[in-house]
Amino acid sequence: MNQLPKSWSWVSIVELLDKNSNGKPFQQGWSPQCHNHPASENCWGVLKTTAIQDGEFWGHENKELPESIEPRPHLEVVKGDILMTCAGPRNRCGVVCFVKKTRSKLLMSGKMYRFRPNSTLLDSKYLEGFIRSHQAQRAIDSMKTGISDSGLNLTHGRFSELMVPLAPLSEQKRIVAKIEELFSELDSGIASLKTAREQLKIYRQALLKHAFEGKLTEQWRKDNADKLETPEQLLARIQTERETRYQQQLEEWKQAVKDWEAKGKEGKKPSKPREFKEIELSDHVFNEGWLAVNLGGISNVTGGLTKNQKRNSYGIQIPYLRVANVYANELRLDEVKTIGVTVQERETIFLEKNDLLVVEGNGSIEQIGRVALWNGAIQECGHQNHLIRARLHNASYAKLILYFLLSPVGRDFIVNEASSTSGLHTLSLTKVSNILEPVYDLLSNSAKKAK
């Protein structure tokens, strides 16, 4: 143990607690079968473990006790209690909070217990602060028992062995006051950071809006007026790029057919690539000299893998992206799952760097159509059917199209396509293909610089 100041001492927690109504220092709750909704103010409720957060009590996290079940008032949580979770995943077992205030008729569940310090020896907030400390949490973690991290227990007997650094009561109160003062400063700093983040978000959206109104490149266009492609020249170049891409796909298909025939025509014959649809120009005007084309005219828009039980038995398992992995201009790859695929799917499903990924549907209109650019971080990675992939015929367009879809102007097009008469909002391959995109000579200039 760490050396303490002279007036301090290490004392077992059980020696510093008052006895509960059960005559013991720790009192565990009760887990009856409850309704799935929170209890109203005049009804009894049983707390869920999520009511206990690190240093915070969330009384709204409860389930209503049915009227047919007699409540147990001696398990009611009151102001001044210290509550701790005693069962659950490793990161949720041993979480503690001091109850600063609470409504009446809330009962502890069987996965938590409470304890009350002897007020002549120990300040409740001091004890809560110590238990939340890294030192105490390491000690508590070693006390947990169970077969796996997904389901651990913290028994009264083992927790009672926790040693507490006991300072004089007056000094405990000064320590608590100083902690609260510093936490208040931290909270103010966090609030300022949140405000700054929101302001940056507004600035970012304003910047994107100006970009796709032509304001950011207005001077560049004036300086290069004699070098700019006309809309007709630009359209011709896009069509040439499309044809080049299609011919490349044809050659790849012919080779795949030869390989299939060489293997005795085992499995399904590779499918011939479809010819690209004609580019449909819109009369929408983004800016003078810019073309308005559908995303489907400058990319291949495709769906992904549909998850089902049968895929669990497939011999080929690959990593794949889900909706949970794709956010606005952000890929969250800390949890990537695997899925079974057929040999034929394996040849076509893999993502390529600079593929655009669009979220098909979401309960929130603000979240539908979230879009990010695949960065190639995972080799041979697929995607689920709720993510729509757009593979641009010219990959140098990718970031421009991404930023447009993130801009207020692009978001408006996405939302309009996602809307329906039923009030539901969802995207499909056709709807994503129909989203208008601005194409202009700046792309040609960027491509030349890249070369």
C-alpha positions in Angstrom: 0.0 0.0 0.0 1.1 3.6 -0.6 2.5 5.5 2.3 0.0 7.9 3.9 0.4 11.1 5.9 1.0 10.7 9.6 -2.5 11.4 10.7 -4.0 9.0 8.1 -4.4 5.2 8.3 -5.5 2.2 6.1 -8.8 0.8 7.4 -11.0 -2.0 6.0 -14.2 -0.5 4.5 -16.4 -2.8 6.5 -15.1 -1.1 9.7 -16.3 2.3 8.5 -19.9 1.4 7.6 -23.2 1.6 9.4 -25.5 -1.4 9.4 -28.5 -1.5 7.0 -32.0 -2.6 7.9 -30.8 -6.2 7.4 -28.3 -5.8 10.2 -25.3 -6.0 7.8 -23.0 -3.3 6.3 -24.1 -4.3 2.7 -27.6 -4.7 1.5 -28.4 -6.3 -1.9 -31.5 -5.6 -3.9 -34.2 -7.7 -5.5 -35.0 -8.7 -9.1 -38.7 -9.3 -9.6 -40.2 -9.6 -13.1 -41.1 -6.0 -14.1 -42.7 -4.2 -16.9 -40.4 -2.9 -19.7 -41.3 0.7 -19.2 -40.2 3.2 -16.5 -42.4 3.7 -13.5 -44.5 6.8 -13.2 -44.0 9.1 -10.2 -46.7 7.4 -8.0 -45.7 3.8 -8.9 -42.9 1.6 -7.5 -40.0 1.0 -9.8 -36.9 -1.3 -9.7 -33.6 0.3 -10.7 -31.7 -1.1 -13.7 -27.9 -1.3 -13.3 -27.6 1.6 -15.8 -29.1 3.8 -13.0 -25.6 3.6 -11.5 -23.1 5.6 -13.6 -19.5 6.5 -12.6 -20.3 9.2 -9.9 -23.9 9.8 -11.2 -27.3 8.4 -10.2 -29.8 8.1 -13.0 -33.2 7.5 -11.3 -35.0 7.4 -14.6 -33.3 4.1 -15.5 -35.9 1.9 -13.9 -38.7 -0.6 -14.7 -42.2 -0.4 -13.2 -43.0 -3.0 -10.6 -46.4 -4.7 -11.5 -49.2 -3.9 -9.1 -49.6 -7.7 -8.5 -46.2 -7.8 -6.8 -45.9 -6.5 -3.3 -43.0 -3.9 -3.0 -40.2 -4.2 -0.5 -39.9 -0.7 1.1 -36.8 -1.6 3.0 -35.0 -1.8 -0.4 -36.0 1.8 -1.3 -33.1 4.0 -2.3 -32.9 7.3 -0.3 -30.7 10.4 -0.5 -27.3 9.7 0.9 -27.0 6.1 -0.2 -23.9 4.8 -1.9 -24.9 2.3 -4.6 -22.6 -0.1 -6.4 -23.2 -2.6 -9.3 -22.2 -6.1 -8.3 -22.8 -8.1 -11.4 -22.4 -7.7 -15.2 -19.6 -7.2 -17.8 -16.2 -6.3 -16.3 -16.6 -2.5 -17.1 -20.0 -2.4 -15.5 -19.3 -4.4 -12.4 -18.0 -2.3 -9.5 -19.4 1.0 -10.7 -20.3 3.3 -7.8 -22.3 6.5 -7.2 -23.5 8.7 -4.3 -27.2 9.4 -4.4 -27.5 13.2 -4.1 -31.2 13.2 -4.7 -33.9 10.8 -5.8 -37.6 10.4 -6.2 -39.5 8.1 -3.9 -40.5 4.5 -4.6 -37.3 3.3 -6.3 -36.0 -0.1 -5.3 -32.6 -1.6 -5.7 -32.3 -4.6 -8.0 -30.4 -7.8 -7.3 -27.4 -6.7 -9.3 -26.5 -3.8 -6.9 -26.0 -3.2 -3.3 -25.8 -0.2 -1.0 -23.7 0.8 2.0 -23.8 3.9 4.3 -20.7 5.3 5.9 -20.6 5.9 9.6 -20.9 9.7 9.5 -18.6 10.2 12.6 -15.7 8.4 10.8 -16.2 8.8 7.0 -17.7 11.4 4.6 -19.9 9.7 2.0 -18.5 11.8 -0.9 -15.0 11.1 0.2 -15.7 7.4 0.1 -17.3 7.6 -3.3 -14.4 9.6 -4.7 -11.9 7.0 -3.4 -13.8 4.0 -4.8 -13.9 5.8 -8.2 -10.1 6.3 -8.1 -7.8 4.3 -10.3 -6.1 2.7 -7.3 -9.4 1.5 -5.8 -10.8 0.3 -9.1 -7.7 -1.8 -9.7 -8.1 -3.4 -6.3 -11.9 -4.0 -6.9 -11.2 -5.5 -10.4 -9.0 -8.2 -8.7 -11.9 -9.1 -6.4 -14.3 -9.9 -9.2 -15.1 -13.5 -10.0 -16.6 -15.3 -13.0 -15.8 -17.4 -16.1 -15.6 -14.6 -18.6 -15.4 -10.8 -18.8 -19.0 -10.7 -20.1 -20.4 -11.9 -16.7 -18.6 -11.1 -13.5 -19.7 -10.8 -9.8 -18.4 -8.8 -6.9 -19.5 -10.4 -3.6 -19.9 -8.6 -0.3 -17.3 -10.8 1.3 -14.6 -9.9 -1.2 -15.5 -6.2 -1.5 -15.4 -5.9 2.4 -11.6 -6.5 2.1 -11.1 -3.1 0.3 -8.8 -0.9 2.3 -9.7 2.8 2.6 -7.1 5.6 3.3 -8.8 7.1 6.3 -8.0 10.8 6.8 -9.3 12.9 9.7 -13.0 13.8 9.1 -12.3 17.5 8.8 -9.6 16.9 6.2 -11.9 14.5 4.3 -14.4 17.4 3.9 -11.7 19.7 2.7 -10.6 17.1 0.1 -14.1 16.7 -1.1 -14.6 20.5 -1.4 -11.3 20.7 -3.4 -12.3 17.8 -5.7 -15.7 19.5 -6.4 -14.0 22.8 -7.1 -11.6 21.2 -9.6 -14.4 19.1 -11.2 -16.4 22.3 -11.6 -13.5 23.9 -13.5 -13.2 20.7 -15.6 -17.0 20.8 -16.4 -16.7 24.4 -17.5 -13.8 23.5 -19.7 -15.8 20.6 -21.2 -18.7 23.0 -21.8 -16.4 25.4 -23.6 -15.0 22.7 -25.8 -18.6 21.5 -26.7 -19.4 25.1 -27.6 -16.3 25.4 -29.7 -17.1 22.1 -31.4 -20.5 23.3 -32.3 -19.1 26.5 -33.7 -16.6 24.6 -35.8 -19.4 22.4 -37.1 -21.3 25.5 -38.2 -18.2 26.9 -39.8 -17.5 23.7 -41.6 -21.0 23.6 -43.0 -20.8 27.2 -44.1 -17.5 26.4 -45.8 -19.0 23.5 -47.7 -22.0 25.5 -48.7 -19.8 28.3 -50.1 -17.7 25.6 -51.9 -20.7 24.2 -53.8 -22.0 27.7 -54.6 -18.8 28.4 -56.4 -17.6 31.1 -54.0 -14.4 29.4 -53.0 -13.1 29.1 -56.5 -14.7 32.2 -58.0 -11.3 34.0 -58.3 -9.7 30.8 -59.7 -12.3 30.7 -62.4 -11.7 34.3 -63.4 -7.9 33.8 -63.5 -8.3 30.6 -65.6 -11.3 31.6 -67.8 -9.3 30.8 -71.0 -8.3 27.4 -69.8 -11.7 26.1 -68.5 -13.5 23.3 -70.3 -16.9 24.1 -71.7 -19.8 22.0 -70.4 -19.8 20.1 -73.7 -16.1 19.3 -73.4 -16.5 18.3 -69.8 -19.4 15.9 -70.7 -17.4 14.4 -73.5 -14.5 13.7 -71.1 -16.8 12.1 -68.6 -18.2 9.8 -71.2 -14.7 8.9 -72.4 -13.8 8.0 -68.8 -17.0 5.9 -68.5 -16.2 4.0 -71.7 -12.6 3.4 -70.6 -13.9 2.0 -67.3 -16.4 -0.3 -69.0 -13.8 -1.6 -71.4 -11.6 -2.4 -68.4 -14.5 -4.3 -66.8 -15.0 -6.2 -70.0 -11.4 -7.3 -70.2 -11.6 -8.4 -66.5 -14.7 -10.4 -67.3 -13.2 -12.1 -70.3 -10.3 -13.2 -68.2 -12.6 -14.4 -65.5 -14.5 -16.5 -68.0 -11.3 -18.1 -69.3 -10.3 -19.0 -65.8 -13.7 -20.5 -65.1 -13.5 -22.6 -68.3 -9.9 -23.7 -67.4 -11.3 -25.0 -64.1 -13.8 -27.2 -65.8 -16.6 -24.6 -65.6 -17.0 -25.2 -61.9 -19.5 -23.0 -60.2 -21.5 -20.2 -61.7 -20.3 -18.5 -64.9 -19.0 -15.0 -64.2 -21.6 -12.4 -65.2 -20.9 -10.0 -68.0 -20.7 -6.4 -66.8 -23.7 -4.2 -67.7 -23.2 -1.3 -70.0 -23.4 2.0 -68.2 -26.6 4.0 -68.6 -26.7 7.2 -70.6 -25.7 10.2 -68.5 -28.8 12.2 -67.8 -28.1 15.9 -67.5 -30.3 18.0 -65.2 -31.4 21.5 -65.8 -30.5 22.3 -62.2 -27.9 25.1 -62.0 -25.3 24.8 -59.4 -23.1 27.4 -60.9 -22.3 28.8 -64.4 -20.2 26.3 -66.3 -20.9 23.3 -64.0 -22.8 20.2 -65.0 -25.5 18.6 -62.8 -25.4 14.9 -63.3 -26.9 11.9 -61.3 -24.5 10.0 -59.1 -25.4 6.9 -61.1 -24.1 8.5 -64.2 -20.6 8.8 -62.9 -20.4 5.7 -60.7 -21.5 2.1 -60.2 -24.1 2.1 -57.4 -24.5 -1.3 -55.8 -25.8 -3.0 -52.7 -24.1 -5.3 -50.2 -24.5 -8.6 -48.4 -27.8 -9.6 -46.8 -27.1 -11.2 -43.4 -28.8 -14.5 -42.7 -28.3 -17.7 -40.7 -27.1 -19.7 -43.7 -24.0 -17.6 -44.1 -22.7 -18.9 -40.7 -22.0 -22.2 -42.4 -20.1 -20.8 -45.4 -16.4 -21.8 -45.6 -15.3 -18.4 -46.7 -15.6 -15.8 -43.9 -14.6 -12.1 -44.6 -14.7 -8.9 -42.6 -17.6 -6.6 -43.5 -18.8 -3.1 -42.7 -22.2 -2.5 -41.0 -24.2 0.7 -40.5 -22.5 1.0 -37.1 -19.1 1.4 -38.8 -20.1 4.3 -41.1 -20.6 7.9 -40.0 -20.4 11.3 -41.6 -16.9 11.4 -43.1 -15.8 8.9 -40.4 -15.2 5.2 -40.3 -15.3 3.5 -36.9 -13.4 0.3 -37.3 -12.8 -0.8 -33.7 -15.5 -3.5 -34.0 -15.7 -5.1 -37.5 -17.5 -8.4 -37.7 -17.2 -11.2 -40.2 -19.8 -12.8 -42.6 -19.8 -15.9 -44.8 -19.7 -15.4 -48.6 -19.9 -17.7 -51.7 -17.0 -18.0 -54.1 -18.9 -15.8 -56.7 -19.7 -13.1 -54.1 -16.0 -13.1 -53.0 -15.0 -12.0 -56.5 -17.3 -8.9 -56.5 -18.1 -7.8 -53.0 -14.7 -6.4 -51.8 -14.5 -2.7 -51.3 -11.9 -0.6 -53.1 -10.1 2.5 -51.8 -12.2 5.7 -52.5 -15.5 3.8 -52.7 -18.3 6.0 -51.3 -20.4 4.3 -48.6 -23.9 5.7 -48.0 -26.2 4.6 -45.1 -29.4 3.3 -46.6 -31.8 4.0 -43.7 -31.9 5.4 -40.1 -34.6 6.3 -37.7 -33.5 9.9 -37.7 -33.7 12.1 -40.8 -30.5 13.8 -39.7 -28.6 10.5 -39.8 -30.0 9.0 -43.0 -27.5 9.1 -45.9 -24.5 9.3 -43.7 -21.6 9.0 -46.1 -17.9 8.2 -45.8 -15.0 7.3 -48.1 -13.5 3.8 -47.8 -9.8 4.2 -46.9 -8.7 0.6 -47.6 -7.8 0.0 -43.9 -8.9 -3.6 -44.0 -7.9 -6.0 -46.8 -10.6 -7.9 -48.6 -13.5 -6.2 -46.7 -17.1 -6.3 -47.8 -20.2 -4.4 -46.7 -23.8 -5.2 -45.7 -26.9 -4.5 -47.8 -27.8 -1.5 -45.6 -24.7 0.3 -46.9 -24.9 1.4 -50.5 -21.6 1.6 -52.4 -20.8 4.1 -55.2 -17.7 3.3 -57.1 -16.8 6.3 -59.2 -15.6 5.8 -62.8 -12.9 8.3 -62.1 -11.6 7.9 -58.5 -10.1 11.4 -58.5 -13.7 12.7 -58.1 -14.2 10.9 -54.8 -13.4 13.5 -52.3 -15.3 16.2 -54.1 -18.4 14.1 -54.3 -17.9 13.2 -50.6 -17.7 16.8 -49.6 -20.7 17.7 -51.7 -22.8 15.0 -50.0 -21.7 16.3 -46.6 -22.6 19.9 -47.5 -25.9 21.6 -46.7 -26.7 21.6 -50.4 -25.9 17.9 -50.8 -27.8 17.0 -47.6 -30.9 18.7 -49.1 -30.7 16.4 -52.2 -30.3 13.3 -50.0 -33.2 14.2 -47.7 -35.4 15.0 -50.7 -34.6 11.6 -52.3 -35.2 9.8 -49.0 -38.6 11.3 -48.3 -41.8 9.4 -49.1 -45.5 9.9 -48.9 -45.7 7.4 -46.0 -43.6 9.6 -43.8 -40.8 7.0 -43.7 -37.3 8.0 -44.8 -35.1 5.5 -46.5 -32.7 5.3 -49.5 -32.4 2.7 -52.2 -30.0 2.0 -55.0 -32.3 4.0 -57.4 -32.6 6.9 -55.0 -28.9 7.1 -54.4 -28.2 6.9 -58.1 -30.6 9.8 -58.7 -28.9 12.2 -56.3 -27.6 15.2 -58.3 -23.9 15.9 -58.2 -22.0 19.0 -59.5 -19.2 18.2 -61.9 -16.9 21.0 -63.1 -13.5 21.7 -64.6 -11.9 21.9 -61.1 -11.9 18.1 -61.2 -9.8 18.2 -64.4 -7.4 20.6 -62.8 -7.1 18.4 -59.7 -6.6 15.3 -61.7 -3.8 16.9 -63.7 -2.1 18.1 -60.6 -2.3 14.6 -59.1 -0.6 13.2 -62.2 
